[in-house]
Amino acid sequence: MPASQTSSRIAVIPGDGIGTEVVAVARQVLGAVSARHDLTLTYTELDWSCRRHLSEGAMMPADGLETLAGHDAILLGAVGWPGVADHVSLWGLLIPIRRAFRQYVNLRPIRVFDGVESPLRAARAGEVDFVVVRENVEGEYSEVGGRVNRGFPDEQAIQESIFTRAGVSRIADYAFELAATRRGQVTSATKSNGIVHTMPFWDEVVAERAAAHPGVRLESEHIDALAAKFVLQPQRFDVVVASNLFGDILSDLAAAVAGSIGIAPSANLDPTGTYPSMFEPVHGSAPDIAGTGVANPVGAVWSAALMLEHLGHQRAAADVVAAIGSTLADPATRTADLGGTAKTEQVCEALLALI
C-alpha cells in the first residue's frame, strides 16, 4: 500500500452508460471530503469506452497503460454497451489494466446497512459484514487455450486454468493479514472433490500460508456448499478468499445478499504500491437506465472511499462511508433499486451535505 500523501493523481475513466453518471457523483464527494481533510486530488479524465471502440476500433489507445502508469490510482465507472461484445470491452480495457499493473487482489466488501432490506430474512444490519478477496490475475481466467476445427462438427474449445504457488500464496497472505485486522477468520473457497489438480493445489498452498498466520482461523468450503451458506448464514463470514472464477461469482451473490448490486464497490489492488490500483462499482453500465437520472451512485462513491483508504486517507474514507450509511438509512435518499424514489442527484446532494 502506498504511503499516505496529501496530493494524489487520479486517472478517471467514466466509461459507458451510467458509469459517467455515478463517477460524476463520486468526483463531487471526493471534492467535498478532500476539502474537509485538506487533501489535493488532481484528475486526468479519459474517454476510454465502448463508444471509443465503435469510433476508433479500440477501447483505449496503444499507449494507454503508459498513460495510467503516471497516476496514483484509477477510478472507473463502468464499461459495456450494445454493439460491442462483452469480451471485447473486458479484454480491451479492464483485464489489461489489472494484469499490467499486477492488481492481483480484487476486494469486495459486503455489508447490510440500516434501511437496506436484504432479500434474506437472516441478513440484518450490523450482523452481515464480510469481505470477498478474489484472486484477480490468474486462475480460471487465463489466456491459455484456443479453438480448433472452427465450423466443423468436431470443433473444440480448450481453456486452461493457471494456478501458481506465488499467485495463490500472495492472495492467501493478503486474506490472512486482512482477517487479522477484523474478526480473525478466513474461509477458503474450493472444489477439490471435483477439480482434481488445481483445487487440491489451492488447498495445500492456502493451508501452508495459514500456518504462517496462527492468529487467524481457516476453514475450507466447497464452492457449492459455500454459495448455499452465503444465502442461509451470511452473518457467519469474515474474510472469504477465492480463485478468480469462484470469487467473481461469490462476490456478486454476496452483493445481492446485501440488498442491491447498485451499492457494491470493488478495488483492484496492487498491495505493494508499485503500480496504480483501480477502483470501480460492480453494477455495470446498465444501458436500460442510462440517462434517466435514477442510477444508484453508492457503489461508485464507496469505491472512491476504498481508493482514499488505499491512498492512506483512512479518516476521509470513514467519513464517506458514514455518509453512505446515513443516506441509505433515510427512505428519502434511497434510489429505486432499494425501494426508494430518490434520483441520482438527490443522493449526491445528501452525501455532500453530510460530508
C-alpha positions as CSV (number, residue, x, y, z in Angstrom):
1,M,0.0,0.0,0.0
2,P,1.4,3.4,-0.9
3,A,2.3,5.8,2.0
4,S,-0.2,8.4,2.9
5,Q,0.2,11.6,0.9
6,T,-1.9,14.8,0.7
7,S,-1.6,15.1,-3.0
8,S,-2.6,12.2,-5.4
9,R,-3.0,11.9,-9.2
10,I,-6.2,10.1,-10.2
11,A,-6.9,8.8,-13.7
12,V,-10.7,8.8,-14.2
13,I,-12.4,6.5,-16.8
14,P,-16.1,7.2,-16.6
15,G,-16.7,4.6,-19.4
16,D,-20.2,3.9,-20.7
17,G,-23.8,4.2,-19.6
18,I,-24.4,5.1,-16.0
19,G,-20.7,4.9,-15.4
20,T,-20.5,8.6,-16.5
21,E,-23.3,9.5,-14.1
22,V,-22.0,7.7,-11.0
23,V,-18.4,8.8,-11.5
24,A,-19.6,12.4,-11.6
25,V,-21.2,11.9,-8.1
26,A,-18.1,10.2,-6.8
27,R,-16.0,13.2,-8.0
28,Q,-18.2,15.6,-6.2
29,V,-18.0,13.6,-3.0
30,L,-14.2,13.3,-3.3
31,G,-14.0,17.1,-3.7
32,A,-16.0,17.7,-0.5
33,V,-14.1,15.2,1.6
34,S,-10.8,16.4,0.2
35,A,-11.6,20.0,1.3
36,R,-12.6,18.8,4.7
37,H,-9.3,16.9,5.2
38,D,-7.0,19.2,3.3
39,L,-6.2,16.7,0.5
40,T,-5.3,17.6,-3.0
41,L,-6.6,15.2,-5.7
42,T,-5.8,16.0,-9.3
43,Y,-7.7,14.2,-12.1
44,T,-7.0,13.1,-15.7
45,E,-10.3,12.2,-17.3
46,L,-10.0,9.7,-20.2
47,D,-12.7,8.9,-22.7
48,W,-11.9,5.2,-22.9
49,S,-15.1,3.3,-23.6
50,C,-17.2,1.2,-25.9
51,R,-18.1,4.5,-27.6
52,R,-14.4,5.0,-28.4
53,H,-14.2,1.4,-29.6
54,L,-17.0,2.0,-32.1
55,S,-15.4,5.1,-33.4
56,E,-11.7,4.3,-33.3
57,G,-11.6,0.5,-33.1
58,A,-10.0,0.2,-29.6
59,M,-11.2,0.7,-26.0
60,M,-8.1,2.7,-25.2
61,P,-5.1,4.0,-27.2
62,A,-2.0,1.9,-27.8
63,D,-0.1,3.9,-25.1
64,G,-3.0,3.7,-22.6
65,L,-1.1,1.7,-20.0
66,E,1.8,4.1,-20.1
67,T,-0.7,7.0,-19.5
68,L,-2.2,5.3,-16.5
69,A,1.2,4.4,-15.0
70,G,1.9,8.0,-14.2
71,H,-1.0,8.1,-11.7
72,D,-1.5,7.0,-8.1
73,A,-4.9,5.4,-8.7
74,I,-7.6,4.8,-11.3
75,L,-11.3,5.5,-10.8
76,L,-13.5,3.6,-13.2
77,G,-17.3,4.0,-13.8
78,A,-18.4,1.0,-16.0
79,V,-17.8,-0.3,-19.4
80,G,-20.2,-2.1,-21.8
81,W,-22.6,-1.1,-24.5
82,P,-24.8,-2.7,-27.1
83,G,-22.8,-3.2,-30.3
84,V,-19.6,-4.1,-28.5
85,A,-19.3,-7.7,-27.3
86,D,-18.6,-8.1,-23.6
87,H,-15.4,-10.0,-24.1
88,V,-14.2,-7.2,-26.4
89,S,-14.8,-4.5,-23.8
90,L,-13.4,-6.6,-20.9
91,W,-10.2,-7.7,-22.7
92,G,-9.7,-4.4,-24.3
93,L,-9.6,-2.4,-21.1
94,L,-10.2,-3.9,-17.6
95,I,-8.1,-7.1,-17.9
96,P,-5.1,-5.5,-19.5
97,I,-5.1,-2.9,-16.7
98,R,-5.4,-5.5,-14.0
99,R,-2.6,-7.6,-15.3
100,A,-0.2,-5.0,-16.5
101,F,-0.4,-3.3,-13.0
102,R,-0.3,-6.6,-11.1
103,Q,-3.6,-5.9,-9.4
104,Y,-3.8,-9.4,-8.0
105,V,-6.3,-8.6,-5.3
106,N,-10.0,-7.9,-6.1
107,L,-11.5,-6.7,-2.9
108,R,-15.3,-6.7,-2.4
109,P,-16.7,-5.5,0.9
110,I,-20.2,-6.7,1.8
111,R,-22.3,-5.1,4.4
112,V,-26.1,-4.9,5.2
113,F,-26.7,-1.2,6.0
114,D,-29.5,0.2,8.2
115,G,-32.5,0.9,6.0
116,V,-31.5,-1.5,3.2
117,E,-33.7,-4.6,3.2
118,S,-31.9,-7.8,2.2
119,P,-33.9,-10.4,0.3
120,L,-32.9,-12.7,3.1
121,R,-34.7,-12.7,6.4
122,A,-31.4,-13.7,8.2
123,A,-29.4,-10.9,6.7
124,R,-29.7,-8.0,9.2
125,A,-27.9,-4.7,9.5
126,G,-25.0,-4.9,11.9
127,E,-24.7,-8.7,11.6
128,V,-23.6,-9.2,8.0
129,D,-20.2,-7.6,7.4
130,F,-17.6,-9.5,5.4
131,V,-15.1,-9.2,2.6
132,V,-14.6,-11.4,-0.5
133,V,-10.9,-11.5,-1.5
134,R,-10.7,-12.7,-5.1
135,E,-7.5,-13.7,-6.9
136,N,-7.6,-11.3,-9.9
137,V,-4.9,-12.1,-12.5
138,E,-4.6,-15.9,-12.9
139,G,-6.7,-19.0,-12.1
140,E,-9.6,-19.8,-14.4
141,Y,-9.4,-16.6,-16.4
142,S,-6.1,-17.3,-18.1
143,E,-5.3,-16.6,-21.7
144,V,-4.0,-20.1,-22.3
145,G,-6.2,-22.2,-24.7
146,G,-7.9,-21.8,-28.0
147,R,-10.3,-23.2,-30.6
148,V,-9.7,-25.7,-33.3
149,N,-11.7,-27.0,-36.3
150,R,-13.9,-24.0,-36.3
151,G,-17.2,-24.6,-38.0
152,F,-16.9,-28.3,-38.2
153,P,-18.8,-30.9,-36.2
154,D,-15.7,-31.7,-34.2
155,E,-14.9,-28.1,-33.3
156,Q,-13.2,-27.8,-29.9
157,A,-12.6,-25.1,-27.4
158,I,-9.9,-25.5,-24.8
159,Q,-9.5,-23.2,-21.8
160,E,-6.6,-23.8,-19.3
161,S,-6.6,-22.7,-15.7
162,I,-3.3,-21.4,-14.3
163,F,-2.6,-21.6,-10.6
164,T,0.9,-20.7,-9.4
165,R,2.4,-21.1,-6.0
166,A,3.3,-17.4,-6.0
167,G,-0.2,-16.4,-7.0
168,V,-2.0,-18.5,-4.5
169,S,0.4,-17.6,-1.7
170,R,0.1,-13.9,-2.1
171,I,-3.7,-13.8,-2.3
172,A,-3.9,-16.1,0.7
173,D,-1.4,-13.9,2.7
174,Y,-3.5,-10.8,1.8
175,A,-6.6,-12.6,3.1
176,F,-5.0,-13.7,6.3
177,E,-3.5,-10.3,7.0
178,L,-6.8,-8.6,6.4
179,A,-8.6,-11.1,8.7
180,A,-6.1,-10.3,11.4
181,T,-7.4,-6.7,11.4
182,R,-11.0,-7.9,11.5
183,R,-12.6,-10.9,13.3
184,G,-9.7,-13.4,12.6
185,Q,-11.5,-15.9,10.3
186,V,-10.7,-16.8,6.7
187,T,-13.0,-19.1,4.6
188,S,-11.3,-20.6,1.6
189,A,-13.5,-21.5,-1.5
190,T,-12.5,-24.8,-3.1
191,K,-13.8,-27.6,-5.2
192,S,-11.1,-30.2,-4.6
193,N,-13.6,-33.1,-4.6
194,G,-14.3,-32.5,-8.3
195,I,-11.4,-30.5,-9.8
196,V,-8.5,-32.9,-9.4
197,H,-5.4,-30.8,-9.9
198,T,-5.8,-27.0,-9.4
199,M,-8.1,-27.1,-6.4
200,P,-6.1,-29.6,-4.2
201,F,-3.1,-27.4,-5.0
202,W,-5.0,-24.3,-4.0
203,D,-6.0,-26.1,-0.7
204,E,-2.4,-27.1,0.0
205,V,-0.9,-23.7,-0.5
206,V,-3.7,-21.9,1.4
207,A,-3.1,-24.3,4.3
208,E,0.7,-23.6,4.2
209,R,0.1,-19.9,4.4
210,A,-2.4,-20.4,7.2
211,A,0.4,-21.9,9.3
212,A,2.3,-18.6,9.0
213,H,-0.7,-16.8,10.5
214,P,-1.6,-18.7,13.7
215,G,-3.8,-16.0,15.0
216,V,-6.3,-16.5,12.2
217,R,-8.7,-19.4,11.9
218,L,-9.0,-21.2,8.5
219,E,-12.0,-23.1,7.2
220,S,-12.3,-24.6,3.7
221,E,-15.7,-24.9,2.0
222,H,-16.6,-26.4,-1.4
223,I,-18.0,-23.7,-3.6
224,D,-21.4,-25.2,-4.0
225,A,-21.9,-25.5,-0.2
226,L,-20.4,-22.1,0.3
227,A,-22.8,-20.5,-2.1
228,A,-25.7,-22.0,-0.1
229,K,-24.2,-20.8,3.2
230,F,-23.9,-17.3,1.8
231,V,-27.7,-17.4,1.5
232,L,-28.5,-19.3,4.6
233,Q,-25.9,-18.0,7.0
234,P,-24.3,-14.8,5.7
235,Q,-23.5,-13.5,9.1
236,R,-21.0,-16.3,9.8
237,F,-18.4,-15.0,7.4
238,D,-15.5,-12.6,7.9
239,V,-13.0,-12.9,5.0
240,V,-13.6,-15.2,2.1
241,V,-10.7,-16.0,-0.2
242,A,-11.3,-17.5,-3.6
243,S,-9.9,-18.1,-7.0
244,N,-10.7,-15.8,-9.9
245,L,-13.8,-17.6,-11.1
246,F,-15.2,-18.6,-7.7
247,G,-14.5,-15.1,-6.3
248,D,-16.3,-13.5,-9.3
249,I,-19.4,-15.5,-8.7
250,L,-19.4,-15.3,-4.9
251,S,-18.9,-11.6,-4.8
252,D,-21.9,-10.8,-7.0
253,L,-24.0,-13.3,-5.0
254,A,-22.9,-11.5,-1.8
255,A,-23.8,-8.1,-3.2
256,A,-27.3,-9.4,-3.8
257,V,-27.5,-10.7,-0.3
258,A,-26.6,-7.1,0.9
259,G,-29.7,-5.8,-0.9
260,S,-28.5,-4.4,-4.2
261,I,-25.6,-4.7,-6.6
262,G,-26.0,-0.9,-7.0
263,I,-24.3,-0.3,-3.7
264,A,-21.4,-2.8,-4.3
265,P,-17.9,-1.4,-4.6
266,S,-14.7,-3.1,-5.6
267,A,-11.0,-2.5,-5.5
268,N,-8.4,-4.0,-7.9
269,L,-5.2,-3.7,-5.8
270,D,-1.5,-3.9,-6.2
271,P,-0.9,-4.1,-2.4
272,T,2.8,-3.3,-3.0
273,G,2.0,0.2,-4.3
274,T,4.4,-0.4,-7.3
275,Y,1.6,0.3,-9.7
276,P,-1.7,2.2,-9.6
277,S,-4.7,0.3,-8.2
278,M,-8.1,0.6,-9.8
279,F,-11.5,1.2,-8.1
280,E,-14.9,0.6,-9.6
281,P,-18.5,-0.2,-8.8
282,V,-19.6,-3.6,-9.9
283,H,-23.1,-2.8,-11.2
284,G,-22.1,-2.4,-14.9
285,S,-23.1,0.2,-17.4
286,A,-26.9,-0.5,-17.2
287,P,-27.8,0.8,-20.7
288,D,-31.5,0.4,-19.9
289,I,-31.5,3.2,-17.3
290,A,-28.6,5.3,-18.7
291,G,-29.5,9.0,-19.0
292,T,-32.7,8.7,-16.9
293,G,-31.1,10.1,-13.7
294,V,-32.1,7.1,-11.5
295,A,-28.7,5.3,-11.2
296,N,-27.6,4.4,-7.7
297,P,-24.3,6.2,-7.1
298,V,-23.4,4.5,-3.9
299,G,-21.3,1.7,-5.4
300,A,-19.1,4.3,-7.1
301,V,-18.9,6.5,-4.0
302,W,-18.0,3.6,-1.8
303,S,-15.4,2.6,-4.4
304,A,-14.0,6.1,-4.1
305,A,-13.8,5.6,-0.3
306,L,-11.8,2.4,-0.9
307,M,-9.5,4.5,-3.1
308,L,-9.0,7.0,-0.3
309,E,-8.3,4.2,2.2
310,H,-5.7,2.7,-0.2
311,L,-4.0,6.0,-0.6
312,G,-3.6,6.3,3.2
313,H,-6.6,8.6,4.0
314,Q,-8.5,6.4,6.4
315,R,-10.3,9.3,8.2
316,A,-11.6,10.7,4.9
317,A,-12.6,7.2,3.8
318,A,-14.5,6.7,7.0
319,D,-16.4,10.0,6.6
320,V,-17.5,8.9,3.1
321,V,-18.7,5.5,4.3
322,A,-20.5,7.2,7.3
323,A,-22.3,9.5,4.8
324,I,-23.3,6.5,2.7
325,G,-24.8,4.8,5.8
326,S,-26.8,7.9,6.6
327,T,-28.2,8.3,3.1
328,L,-29.2,4.6,3.0
329,A,-30.9,4.8,6.3
330,D,-33.1,7.6,5.1
331,P,-36.0,6.5,2.8
332,A,-35.9,9.9,1.1
333,T,-32.4,9.3,-0.2
334,R,-32.7,5.7,-1.4
335,T,-32.9,5.0,-5.1
336,A,-35.4,2.8,-6.9
337,D,-33.2,-0.4,-6.7
338,L,-33.5,-0.1,-2.9
339,G,-37.2,0.6,-3.0
340,G,-36.9,4.3,-2.8
341,T,-37.8,7.2,-5.2
342,A,-34.6,9.3,-5.0
343,K,-32.9,10.4,-8.1
344,T,-29.1,10.2,-8.5
345,E,-28.8,13.9,-7.9
346,Q,-30.7,13.8,-4.7
347,V,-28.4,11.2,-3.3
348,C,-25.5,13.3,-4.4
349,E,-26.8,16.3,-2.6
350,A,-27.5,14.3,0.6
351,L,-23.9,12.9,0.6
352,L,-22.4,16.4,0.1
353,A,-24.5,17.8,2.9
354,L,-23.4,15.1,5.3
355,I,-19.7,15.5,4.5
